[in-house]
């Protein structure tokens, strides 16, 4: 599943820089996660980095965007195709 930031978000700006897929951006009132870019950090890390750094624990699974681990890995490969290794 993609992740979703709830209205408990305090706009602290720690989640956006932590996202390796640049899936998080400032929305109209709180930060938002683009489900097309969110892989829950599959392919990058063992756990979602936005969840790790969030001080108010306002990031949950998005029930509107269910995905299997295999689908998340496929999305990771599509998003990183053509990137040079650092």
ABEGO torsion letter per residue (X at the ends): XBBBBBAABAGAGAAAAABAAGABBBBAABBBBBAAABAGGBGABABBAAAAABAAGABBBBAABBBBAAAAAAAAAAAABGBBBX
